Amino acid sequence: MSETQDCSRKRNKKRYVGFKSKRQKGPRELEVGMQGVLITCNMNQRKCTAEAFSLLSEYADQLYGPEKLADSEESEGDAGDADDAEAALKKEVRQMRSSAQRSERRFQALDSGANNVVFIRTQNLDPNMLVHHILQDLHKTKKMKSRVILRMLPVSGTCRAFIEDMERYLSRFLEPWFRTPNQGTFQIVFKARNNSHTKREEVIKVLAGLVGKMNRKNKVDLTNPQYTIIIEVIKTVCCVSVVQDYMLFRKFNLQEVVKLDKAEETLRTTLGSQQNPAEEEAKELKQEVAEDGEKGSEQEEKKEEVEETIAVATEKRKEDREDPLNQQ
């Protein structure tokens, strides 16, 4: 009896595992070789993902046009030849290709491997250009377009998060910006999540040495660098990108980039306090007229009081003349 129960349990377990494996088609988490956007949030990853899809799609349509999805127009044309084996085979191949194209959408949300971090995989576009375009527009318009998204970092390349692999990969990846005759000032921004073997000091030392070897004119600038090398390590995957305007766009923080600078606040306050000269003249004229009106009314009141006093005195004199006792 016990043997039959064990067999049934193993059989059920195999069915469950097989069913689960069929559902997982394609990558579901961040892997080496991908490009995309890393997005940090605060305790609400589902809403963050929805905001990210909306924001990325809006600006991607501006740069690259609306996304073109595969349709079934070709398969409808051969509906009458379904009986033909060759036509049916071609139809099936087309359907498989269209389903594969649908799975490779412009944006795809994957598990980043860290809490409060969302990874959006990108296809057929430059994530660095897209993120820079978003931040440039937000910095210009100062219009808030997200509530839970904090930082939005492009991922232009990925490699294994081991110092040997990183050195080998970055020696080729950084050439377009720092290899002679190209040059520029730079800084390195490093962050590791769920990783204990990749040390910040070691990575920065190796990376600065690579950039220095490519061109001796490359200099470190921590205040206003021309390029910022972003290294984001999550588990065993190293995400890399080289961005511009990192300090101008408040370290790519969507909540901070829409805030006014101190100089802009001072300027707006000054402009708000300064009124139109015509309006000031009109206000002064109204005030003068009001003061003149008040003075005129006071004079009229005094005149009436004087006239009333004279009238009373005159009337009293008449009474005194008519009274015989006063005449004696």
C-alpha positions as CSV (number, residue, x, y, z in Angstrom):
1,M,0.0,0.0,0.0
2,S,2.8,2.3,0.9
3,E,4.6,1.6,-2.3
4,T,1.6,2.5,-4.4
5,Q,1.2,5.8,-2.6
6,D,4.9,6.6,-3.1
7,C,4.6,5.9,-6.8
8,S,1.5,8.1,-7.1
9,R,3.2,10.9,-5.3
10,K,6.3,10.7,-7.6
11,R,4.0,10.6,-10.6
12,N,2.1,13.6,-9.5
13,K,5.3,15.5,-8.7
14,K,6.7,14.7,-12.2
15,R,3.4,16.0,-13.8
16,Y,3.6,19.2,-11.7
17,V,7.3,19.8,-12.6
18,G,6.6,19.1,-16.3
19,F,3.6,21.5,-16.3
20,K,5.7,24.2,-14.6
21,S,8.5,23.9,-17.1
22,K,6.2,24.3,-20.0
23,R,4.9,27.6,-18.8
24,Q,8.4,29.1,-18.4
25,K,9.3,30.0,-22.0
26,G,12.1,32.4,-22.6
27,P,14.1,34.4,-20.0
28,R,12.3,35.7,-16.9
29,E,15.2,37.4,-15.2
30,L,18.2,39.6,-15.9
31,E,20.9,37.7,-17.7
32,V,24.3,38.4,-19.3
33,G,24.0,39.8,-22.8
34,M,20.9,41.9,-22.3
35,Q,20.2,45.6,-22.7
36,G,17.5,47.6,-21.0
37,V,16.7,50.0,-18.2
38,L,17.2,49.6,-14.4
39,I,14.6,51.4,-12.4
40,T,14.6,51.8,-8.7
41,C,11.4,52.4,-6.7
42,N,10.1,52.5,-3.1
43,M,8.2,49.5,-2.0
44,N,5.8,49.3,-4.9
45,Q,7.3,47.4,-7.8
46,R,4.0,46.6,-9.6
47,K,3.1,50.3,-9.9
48,C,6.7,51.1,-10.7
49,T,6.6,48.7,-13.6
50,A,3.3,50.1,-14.9
51,E,4.7,53.7,-14.8
52,A,7.9,52.6,-16.5
53,F,6.1,51.0,-19.4
54,S,4.0,54.1,-19.8
55,L,6.9,56.5,-19.7
56,L,9.2,54.4,-21.9
57,S,6.6,53.8,-24.5
58,E,5.6,57.5,-24.7
59,Y,9.2,58.7,-25.4
60,A,10.1,55.6,-27.5
61,D,7.2,56.5,-29.9
62,Q,8.7,60.0,-30.2
63,L,12.2,58.7,-31.1
64,Y,11.4,55.5,-33.0
65,G,7.8,55.8,-34.0
66,P,4.9,53.5,-32.8
67,E,5.8,49.8,-32.2
68,K,4.9,47.5,-35.1
69,L,3.5,44.2,-34.0
70,A,3.2,41.1,-36.1
71,D,-0.3,40.4,-37.5
72,S,-2.0,37.5,-39.2
73,E,-2.7,39.1,-42.6
74,E,-0.6,36.5,-44.5
75,S,-2.2,33.6,-42.8
76,E,-5.7,34.9,-43.7
77,G,-4.7,34.9,-47.4
78,D,-4.1,31.1,-47.4
79,A,-7.3,30.2,-45.5
80,G,-8.8,28.6,-48.6
81,D,-5.7,26.3,-49.0
82,A,-5.9,24.7,-45.6
83,D,-6.5,21.3,-47.1
84,D,-3.2,21.5,-48.9
85,A,-0.4,20.0,-46.7
86,E,2.2,22.3,-48.0
87,A,0.1,25.4,-47.5
88,A,-0.8,24.2,-44.0
89,L,2.9,23.7,-43.2
90,K,3.7,27.2,-44.4
91,K,0.9,28.6,-42.4
92,E,2.2,26.9,-39.2
93,V,5.7,28.3,-39.8
94,R,4.4,31.8,-40.2
95,Q,2.4,31.5,-37.0
96,M,5.4,30.3,-35.1
97,R,7.4,33.2,-36.4
98,S,4.7,35.7,-35.5
99,S,4.4,34.3,-32.0
100,A,8.2,34.6,-31.6
101,Q,8.1,38.2,-32.8
102,R,5.3,39.0,-30.3
103,S,7.4,37.6,-27.5
104,E,10.2,40.0,-28.5
105,R,8.3,43.2,-27.7
106,R,10.0,46.6,-27.5
107,F,9.9,46.4,-23.7
108,Q,9.7,43.4,-21.4
109,A,9.7,43.4,-17.6
110,L,12.1,40.8,-16.1
111,D,13.1,39.9,-12.6
112,S,16.1,42.0,-11.6
113,G,17.2,39.8,-8.7
114,A,16.9,42.6,-6.1
115,N,14.1,44.2,-4.1
116,N,12.8,47.6,-5.2
117,V,14.6,47.3,-8.5
118,V,12.8,46.7,-11.8
119,F,14.6,45.7,-15.0
120,I,12.9,46.5,-18.4
121,R,14.6,44.7,-21.2
122,T,14.7,46.7,-24.5
123,Q,14.7,45.4,-28.1
124,N,15.8,47.3,-31.2
125,L,16.6,50.6,-29.5
126,D,19.3,52.4,-27.6
127,P,18.4,52.5,-23.9
128,N,21.0,55.2,-23.3
129,M,19.6,57.5,-25.8
130,L,16.0,56.8,-24.7
131,V,16.7,57.5,-21.0
132,H,18.7,60.7,-21.8
133,H,15.8,61.9,-23.9
134,I,13.3,61.3,-21.0
135,L,15.4,63.1,-18.5
136,Q,16.2,66.0,-20.8
137,D,12.5,66.6,-21.3
138,L,11.7,66.4,-17.6
139,H,14.5,68.8,-16.8
140,K,13.2,71.3,-19.3
141,T,9.5,71.1,-18.6
142,K,9.7,70.4,-14.8
143,K,6.6,68.3,-15.3
144,M,6.2,65.4,-12.9
145,K,5.3,62.2,-14.8
146,S,5.9,59.5,-12.2
147,R,5.0,58.9,-8.5
148,V,7.0,55.8,-7.4
149,I,9.9,55.7,-9.9
150,L,13.1,57.1,-8.2
151,R,16.1,56.5,-10.6
152,M,16.1,55.4,-14.2
153,L,19.5,54.0,-15.3
154,P,20.3,52.7,-18.8
155,V,22.0,49.3,-19.3
156,S,24.0,49.4,-22.5
157,G,25.8,46.2,-21.8
158,T,26.1,43.3,-19.3
159,C,28.7,40.8,-18.3
160,R,29.5,38.4,-15.4
161,A,30.2,40.1,-12.1
162,F,33.7,38.8,-11.6
163,I,36.7,41.1,-11.8
164,E,38.4,39.1,-14.6
165,D,35.2,39.1,-16.7
166,M,34.5,42.7,-16.0
167,E,38.1,43.8,-17.0
168,R,37.9,41.8,-20.2
169,Y,34.5,43.1,-21.2
170,L,35.1,46.8,-20.2
171,S,38.4,47.0,-22.1
172,R,36.3,46.7,-25.3
173,F,33.1,48.4,-24.1
174,L,34.7,51.7,-23.1
175,E,36.7,52.3,-26.3
176,P,34.1,54.5,-28.1
177,W,34.4,57.1,-25.4
178,F,38.0,56.9,-24.1
179,R,40.2,55.2,-26.7
180,T,42.6,57.6,-28.5
181,P,41.7,60.0,-30.2
182,N,38.6,60.1,-28.0
183,Q,39.0,61.5,-24.5
184,G,37.1,63.1,-21.7
185,T,36.7,63.7,-18.0
186,F,34.9,60.9,-16.1
187,Q,33.7,59.6,-12.8
188,I,32.8,56.0,-11.7
189,V,29.5,55.2,-9.9
190,F,29.4,51.7,-8.4
191,K,26.6,49.9,-6.6
192,A,26.3,46.2,-5.7
193,R,23.1,44.4,-4.6
194,N,22.9,40.8,-3.4
195,N,26.6,40.4,-4.1
196,S,29.5,40.0,-1.6
197,H,32.5,39.0,-3.8
198,T,32.7,42.2,-6.0
199,K,34.5,44.9,-4.0
200,R,33.9,48.6,-4.8
201,E,37.5,49.6,-4.3
202,E,38.9,46.9,-6.6
203,V,36.4,47.6,-9.4
204,I,37.1,51.3,-9.4
205,K,40.9,50.8,-9.3
206,V,40.8,48.4,-12.3
207,L,38.3,50.5,-14.2
208,A,40.3,53.8,-13.7
209,G,43.4,51.9,-14.9
210,L,41.7,50.8,-18.1
211,V,40.5,54.3,-18.9
212,G,43.9,55.8,-18.2
213,K,45.6,53.3,-20.5
214,M,43.2,54.1,-23.4
215,N,44.3,57.7,-23.4
216,R,46.4,59.6,-20.8
217,K,44.4,62.7,-21.3
218,N,41.4,61.1,-19.7
219,K,41.1,62.7,-16.3
220,V,38.9,62.1,-13.2
221,D,36.4,64.8,-12.4
222,L,34.0,64.2,-9.5
223,T,32.1,67.6,-9.7
224,N,31.1,68.0,-13.3
225,P,32.4,65.1,-15.5
226,Q,31.8,64.8,-19.2
227,Y,31.1,61.1,-18.8
228,T,29.8,59.0,-15.9
229,I,30.6,55.2,-15.9
230,I,27.7,53.5,-14.1
231,I,28.4,50.0,-12.7
232,E,25.4,48.2,-11.2
233,V,26.1,44.7,-9.9
234,I,23.1,42.5,-9.1
235,K,23.9,39.0,-8.0
236,T,26.3,37.6,-10.7
237,V,25.4,40.1,-13.4
238,C,27.2,43.4,-14.0
239,C,25.2,46.1,-15.8
240,V,27.3,48.8,-17.5
241,S,26.6,52.2,-19.1
242,V,28.3,55.4,-20.0
243,V,26.1,58.5,-19.7
244,Q,26.3,62.2,-20.0
245,D,24.7,65.0,-17.9
246,Y,24.7,62.8,-14.8
247,M,25.0,65.6,-12.3
248,L,22.8,68.0,-14.3
249,F,20.0,65.5,-14.3
250,R,20.3,64.9,-10.5
251,K,22.0,61.5,-10.8
252,F,19.1,60.4,-13.1
253,N,16.6,60.8,-10.3
254,L,13.1,61.5,-11.8
255,Q,11.8,63.0,-8.6
256,E,14.7,65.4,-8.2
257,V,15.2,66.4,-11.9
258,V,11.8,68.2,-12.0
259,K,12.6,70.4,-9.0
260,L,13.7,73.9,-9.5
261,D,17.3,74.9,-8.9
262,K,18.1,77.5,-6.3
263,A,18.9,80.0,-9.0
264,E,15.7,79.3,-10.8
265,E,13.7,79.7,-7.6
266,T,15.4,83.0,-6.8
267,L,14.7,84.3,-10.3
268,R,11.0,83.3,-10.3
269,T,10.6,84.9,-6.8
270,T,12.2,88.1,-8.1
271,L,10.1,88.2,-11.2
272,G,6.9,87.5,-9.2
273,S,7.6,90.3,-6.8
274,Q,8.2,92.8,-9.6
275,Q,5.0,94.2,-11.0
276,N,4.3,95.9,-14.3
277,P,5.1,99.6,-14.3
278,A,1.7,100.5,-15.8
279,E,0.0,98.5,-13.0
280,E,2.1,100.3,-10.4
281,E,1.2,103.7,-11.8
282,A,-2.5,102.8,-12.0
283,K,-2.4,101.8,-8.3
284,E,-0.7,105.0,-7.3
285,L,-3.3,107.1,-9.2
286,K,-6.2,105.2,-7.5
287,Q,-4.6,105.8,-4.1
288,E,-4.2,109.5,-4.8
289,V,-7.8,109.8,-6.0
290,A,-9.0,108.0,-2.9
291,E,-7.0,110.4,-0.7
292,D,-8.3,113.4,-2.5
293,G,-11.8,112.1,-2.1
294,E,-11.3,111.6,1.6
295,K,-9.9,115.2,1.9
296,G,-12.8,116.6,0.0
297,S,-15.4,114.9,2.2
298,E,-13.6,116.1,5.3
299,Q,-13.8,119.7,4.0
300,E,-17.4,119.4,3.2
301,E,-18.2,118.0,6.7
302,K,-16.3,120.9,8.3
303,K,-18.2,123.4,6.1
304,E,-21.5,121.9,7.1
305,E,-20.5,122.1,10.8
306,V,-19.7,125.8,10.4
307,E,-22.9,126.6,8.6
308,E,-24.9,124.7,11.2
309,T,-23.1,126.6,14.0
310,I,-23.8,130.0,12.3
311,A,-27.4,129.1,11.8
312,V,-27.8,128.1,15.5
313,A,-26.2,131.4,16.6
314,T,-28.4,133.5,14.3
315,E,-31.5,131.8,15.6
316,K,-30.5,132.4,19.2
317,R,-29.9,136.1,18.5
318,K,-33.4,136.4,17.1
319,E,-34.9,134.7,20.1
320,D,-33.0,137.0,22.4
321,R,-34.3,140.1,20.6
322,E,-37.8,139.0,20.7
323,D,-37.7,138.1,24.5
324,P,-38.9,141.2,26.5
325,L,-37.0,140.2,29.6
326,N,-33.7,140.3,27.7
327,Q,-34.7,143.8,26.3
328,Q,-35.0,145.2,29.9
